[in-house]
Amino acid sequence: MRDGRARTVRTSPAPCYRVGQMKKPDIAKQLARRSRVSQAEAADRLDVIVRKIVSDLRKGRPSALPGLGKFKHGPDGQVAFEREAGKRHE
């Protein structure tokens, strides 16, 4: 959101979703390493988070990721991710 606009993100409930150029197994592997849990446990946790986000959005509610930002419906009806102000994440 560098230019003041929210980024459009798909909300497909598909189990093999992508984040940027990373696929679910890549994200789960990194999450497992950082959280010191198995890759299977990390994948399960990731699925829970994505299902929660999709569920909130389908109900017309924003879905927050504490410390990062929130997913919400934009004015054009597309789903957008709005980063928390002043936060920079890599």
Backbone as ProteinMPNN parsed JSONL, in Angstrom:
{"seq_chain_A": "MRDGRARTVRTSPAPCYRVGQMKKPDIAKQLARRSRVSQAEAADRLDVIVRKIVSDLRKGRPSALPGLGKFKHGPDGQVAFEREAGKRHE", "coords_chain_A": {"N_chain_A": [[0.833, -1.185, 0.0], [1.913, 1.234, -0.746], [1.302, 3.417, -2.333], [-0.986, 4.373, -1.252], [-3.156, 2.879, -1.947], [-5.026, -0.104, -1.442], [-3.924, -3.502, -1.731], [-5.075, -5.895, -4.051], [-6.335, -9.096, -3.358], [-6.902, -12.526, -3.952], [-9.554, -14.622, -2.687], [-9.791, -17.365, -2.73], [-10.791, -20.548, -1.557], [-9.108, -22.666, -1.988], [-6.93, -25.385, -1.168], [-4.234, -25.286, -1.917], [-2.834, -22.587, -2.051], [-1.293, -19.485, -3.011], [1.192, -17.199, -1.88], [2.42, -14.295, -2.791], [5.224, -15.269, -4.47], [5.504, -17.639, -3.222], [4.493, -20.959, -2.479], [2.033, -22.931, -0.713], [3.407, -25.206, 0.601], [5.988, -24.116, 0.833], [5.595, -21.916, 2.498], [4.629, -23.226, 4.776], [6.867, -24.738, 5.465], [8.733, -22.765, 6.169], [7.323, -21.566, 8.276], [7.182, -23.746, 10.04], [9.865, -24.125, 10.686], [10.474, -21.679, 11.98], [8.647, -21.724, 14.08], [9.202, -24.021, 15.366], [7.817, -26.46, 15.034], [6.353, -29.404, 13.496], [6.37, -29.77, 9.896], [3.923, -30.598, 8.927], [2.181, -29.87, 11.016], [2.52, -27.101, 10.911], [1.455, -26.608, 8.354], [-1.209, -27.325, 8.832], [-1.906, -25.343, 10.689], [-1.648, -23.093, 9.073], [-3.697, -23.586, 7.223], [-5.924, -23.289, 8.934], [-5.791, -20.555, 9.526], [-6.156, -19.411, 6.963], [-8.717, -20.388, 6.319], [-10.209, -19.034, 8.268], [-9.844, -16.356, 7.522], [-11.08, -16.359, 4.967], [-13.686, -17.117, 5.713], [-14.477, -14.93, 7.358], [-14.408, -12.847, 5.44], [-16.347, -13.711, 3.611], [-18.575, -13.325, 5.136], [-18.724, -10.658, 5.09], [-17.092, -9.251, 6.766], [-14.085, -7.618, 7.932], [-10.83, -9.174, 8.163], [-8.411, -9.557, 10.465], [-4.841, -9.665, 10.717], [-2.943, -9.726, 13.256], [-0.413, -7.366, 13.907], [0.333, -7.244, 11.277], [-1.711, -6.426, 9.402], [-4.871, -6.089, 7.7], [-7.352, -8.0, 5.926], [-9.841, -6.938, 3.74], [-12.974, -5.947, 2.201], [-12.73, -3.989, -0.619], [-13.643, -0.727, -1.998], [-14.454, -1.318, -4.569], [-15.433, -3.822, -4.402], [-13.62, -5.857, -4.545], [-11.313, -7.985, -2.789], [-9.006, -6.724, -0.504], [-5.741, -6.198, 0.901], [-4.746, -4.48, 3.685], [-2.049, -2.98, 4.987], [-0.75, -2.57, 8.333], [-0.369, 0.683, 9.604], [2.76, 2.266, 9.411], [4.248, -0.069, 9.639], [6.681, -2.347, 8.467], [7.294, -5.201, 6.674], [9.124, -8.15, 6.002]], "CA_chain_A": [[0.0, 0.0, 0.0], [2.836, 2.361, -0.796], [0.694, 4.558, -3.002], [-2.249, 4.679, -0.598], [-4.207, 1.956, -2.369], [-4.924, -1.457, -0.903], [-3.566, -4.517, -2.719], [-6.136, -6.87, -4.285], [-5.922, -10.465, -3.074], [-7.978, -13.498, -4.145], [-9.959, -15.331, -1.468], [-10.132, -18.741, -3.079], [-10.571, -21.456, -0.439], [-8.304, -23.804, -2.439], [-5.913, -25.748, -0.201], [-2.885, -24.957, -2.402], [-2.858, -21.191, -2.411], [0.019, -18.859, -3.15], [1.423, -15.892, -1.267], [3.509, -13.799, -3.622], [5.76, -16.354, -5.281], [5.613, -18.831, -2.381], [3.35, -21.859, -2.42], [1.719, -23.374, 0.642], [4.478, -25.987, 1.242], [7.106, -23.225, 1.157], [5.202, -21.128, 3.666], [4.559, -24.159, 5.908], [8.238, -25.104, 5.824], [9.308, -21.621, 6.869], [6.58, -21.442, 9.528], [7.602, -24.859, 10.898], [11.22, -23.84, 11.166], [10.44, -20.547, 12.92], [7.797, -22.046, 15.233], [9.695, -25.271, 15.941], [6.79, -27.506, 14.957], [6.515, -30.177, 12.265], [5.851, -29.115, 8.704], [2.496, -30.948, 8.845], [1.486, -29.012, 11.985], [2.547, -25.743, 10.365], [0.49, -26.581, 7.247], [-2.543, -27.323, 9.446], [-2.125, -24.005, 11.252], [-1.837, -22.197, 7.942], [-5.058, -23.838, 6.722], [-6.877, -22.695, 9.884], [-5.744, -19.102, 9.341], [-6.762, -19.071, 5.679], [-10.172, -20.636, 6.428], [-10.774, -17.953, 9.082], [-9.865, -15.154, 6.684], [-12.113, -16.543, 3.941], [-14.979, -17.106, 6.39], [-14.783, -13.542, 7.733], [-14.682, -12.064, 4.241], [-17.642, -14.131, 3.05], [-19.606, -12.741, 5.997], [-18.667, -9.208, 4.928], [-16.288, -8.657, 7.839], [-12.635, -7.622, 7.71], [-10.13, -10.224, 8.893], [-7.13, -8.987, 10.883], [-3.643, -10.435, 11.017], [-2.289, -8.831, 14.208], [0.963, -7.017, 13.632], [0.56, -7.151, 9.836], [-2.74, -5.642, 8.74], [-6.149, -6.793, 7.607], [-8.016, -8.221, 4.652], [-11.185, -6.365, 3.761], [-13.546, -5.674, 0.888], [-12.468, -2.634, -1.076], [-14.82, -0.023, -2.527], [-14.871, -1.923, -5.836], [-15.912, -5.166, -4.126], [-12.486, -6.774, -4.524], [-10.676, -8.143, -1.487], [-7.746, -5.996, -0.443], [-4.981, -6.293, 2.146], [-4.315, -3.164, 4.139], [-0.99, -3.116, 5.99], [-0.81, -1.673, 9.476], [0.397, 1.905, 9.388], [4.085, 2.345, 10.0], [4.876, -1.386, 9.742], [7.36, -2.847, 7.27], [7.515, -6.631, 6.889], [9.87, -8.829, 4.936]], "C_chain_A": [[0.87, 1.238, 0.0], [2.205, 3.598, -1.397], [-0.662, 4.919, -2.406], [-3.391, 3.771, -0.979], [-3.962, 0.59, -1.763], [-4.628, -2.427, -2.039], [-4.692, -5.535, -2.838], [-5.588, -8.277, -4.101], [-7.117, -11.377, -3.308], [-8.31, -14.183, -2.831], [-10.396, -16.753, -1.767], [-9.844, -19.679, -1.909], [-9.715, -22.672, -0.817], [-7.186, -24.107, -1.447], [-4.491, -25.43, -0.644], [-2.898, -23.538, -2.938], [-1.433, -20.671, -2.486], [0.046, -17.546, -2.387], [2.621, -15.329, -2.0], [3.966, -14.919, -4.534], [5.883, -17.648, -4.483], [4.333, -19.648, -2.451], [3.182, -22.329, -0.976], [2.836, -24.211, 1.275], [5.691, -25.14, 1.639], [6.817, -22.419, 2.417], [5.185, -22.018, 4.905], [5.962, -24.542, 6.388], [8.9, -23.984, 6.631], [8.637, -21.427, 8.232], [7.001, -22.525, 10.513], [8.966, -24.582, 11.511], [11.213, -22.742, 12.232], [9.658, -20.858, 14.192], [8.238, -23.308, 15.959], [8.589, -26.32, 16.102], [7.037, -28.274, 13.664], [5.932, -29.402, 11.083], [4.354, -29.404, 8.539], [1.675, -30.07, 9.793], [1.432, -27.578, 11.473], [1.543, -25.604, 9.213], [-0.94, -26.555, 7.779], [-2.875, -25.946, 10.022], [-2.388, -22.985, 10.158], [-3.233, -22.352, 7.351], [-6.113, -23.198, 7.617], [-6.946, -21.18, 9.678], [-6.45, -18.7, 8.05], [-8.269, -19.289, 5.714], [-10.854, -19.52, 7.22], [-10.888, -16.667, 8.266], [-10.987, -15.244, 5.66], [-13.501, -16.477, 4.56], [-15.394, -15.684, 6.769], [-15.175, -12.724, 6.513], [-16.018, -12.436, 3.609], [-18.804, -13.581, 3.861], [-19.601, -11.217, 5.93], [-17.864, -8.5, 5.991], [-14.817, -8.617, 7.44], [-12.006, -8.73, 8.549], [-8.712, -9.739, 9.193], [-6.05, -10.043, 11.061], [-2.831, -9.526, 11.94], [-0.806, -8.621, 13.902], [1.273, -6.859, 12.151], [-0.423, -6.219, 9.146], [-4.033, -6.417, 8.688], [-6.587, -6.93, 6.159], [-9.4, -7.618, 4.786], [-11.671, -6.185, 2.34], [-13.281, -4.219, 0.56], [-13.728, -2.007, -1.635], [-15.33, -0.613, -3.843], [-15.357, -3.356, -5.661], [-14.819, -6.218, -4.118], [-11.932, -6.857, -3.108], [-9.315, -7.478, -1.54], [-7.065, -6.261, 0.893], [-4.458, -4.91, 2.473], [-3.289, -3.35, 5.251], [-1.219, -2.155, 7.141], [0.075, -0.472, 9.214], [1.739, 1.839, 10.096], [4.812, 1.026, 10.124], [5.518, -1.742, 8.409], [7.747, -4.275, 7.535], [8.254, -7.224, 5.702], [9.68, -10.312, 5.051]], "O_chain_A": [[0.566, 2.202, 0.701], [2.542, 4.716, -1.007], [-1.409, 5.695, -3.001], [-4.478, 3.867, -0.411], [-2.815, 0.177, -1.59], [-5.034, -2.198, -3.178], [-5.214, -5.994, -1.821], [-4.521, -8.614, -4.614], [-8.233, -11.044, -2.909], [-7.45, -14.313, -1.96], [-11.292, -17.279, -1.105], [-8.763, -19.615, -1.324], [-9.614, -23.615, -0.032], [-6.555, -23.183, -0.933], [-3.611, -25.314, 0.209], [-2.967, -23.323, -4.148], [-0.489, -21.344, -2.071], [-0.974, -16.866, -2.269], [3.732, -15.837, -1.846], [3.166, -15.461, -5.296], [6.329, -18.659, -5.026], [3.231, -19.101, -2.479], [4.064, -22.148, -0.137], [3.19, -23.94, 2.423], [6.341, -25.408, 2.65], [7.676, -22.26, 3.284], [5.669, -21.618, 5.964], [6.201, -24.653, 7.59], [9.543, -24.236, 7.65], [9.311, -21.156, 9.225], [7.162, -22.248, 11.702], [9.18, -24.783, 12.706], [11.873, -22.868, 13.264], [9.963, -20.324, 15.258], [7.721, -23.633, 17.029], [8.451, -26.963, 17.142], [7.835, -27.848, 12.829], [5.111, -28.501, 11.255], [3.605, -28.549, 8.066], [0.606, -29.584, 9.425], [0.401, -26.915, 11.592], [0.857, -24.587, 9.113], [-1.79, -25.846, 7.24], [-3.989, -25.448, 9.859], [-3.249, -22.117, 10.301], [-3.881, -21.36, 7.015], [-7.086, -22.629, 7.123], [-8.03, -20.598, 9.661], [-7.247, -17.763, 8.039], [-9.024, -18.466, 5.195], [-11.962, -19.107, 6.876], [-11.906, -15.977, 8.317], [-11.761, -14.299, 5.504], [-14.4, -15.85, 3.999], [-16.532, -15.282, 6.527], [-16.162, -11.991, 6.545], [-16.74, -11.564, 3.124], [-19.899, -13.393, 3.331], [-20.375, -10.558, 6.625], [-17.939, -7.277, 6.114], [-14.351, -9.48, 6.696], [-12.593, -9.171, 9.537], [-7.912, -9.537, 8.279], [-6.315, -11.163, 11.498], [-2.108, -8.651, 11.464], [-0.058, -9.571, 13.67], [2.355, -6.392, 11.794], [-0.024, -5.33, 8.394], [-4.278, -7.293, 9.517], [-6.254, -6.116, 5.297], [-10.055, -7.765, 5.818], [-10.893, -6.258, 1.39], [-13.569, -3.326, 1.358], [-14.763, -2.666, -1.74], [-16.496, -0.434, -4.195], [-15.66, -4.036, -6.642], [-15.064, -7.358, -3.725], [-12.063, -5.917, -2.324], [-8.565, -7.646, -2.501], [-7.73, -6.518, 1.896], [-3.815, -4.256, 1.652], [-3.626, -3.824, 6.335], [-1.795, -1.081, 6.972], [1.163, -0.612, 8.655], [1.83, 1.406, 11.245], [5.913, 0.996, 10.675], [4.956, -1.467, 7.349], [8.45, -4.558, 8.506], [8.031, -6.844, 4.553], [10.225, -11.068, 4.247]]}, "name": "protein", "num_of_chains": 1, "seq": "MRDGRARTVRTSPAPCYRVGQMKKPDIAKQLARRSRVSQAEAADRLDVIVRKIVSDLRKGRPSALPGLGKFKHGPDGQVAFEREAGKRHE"}
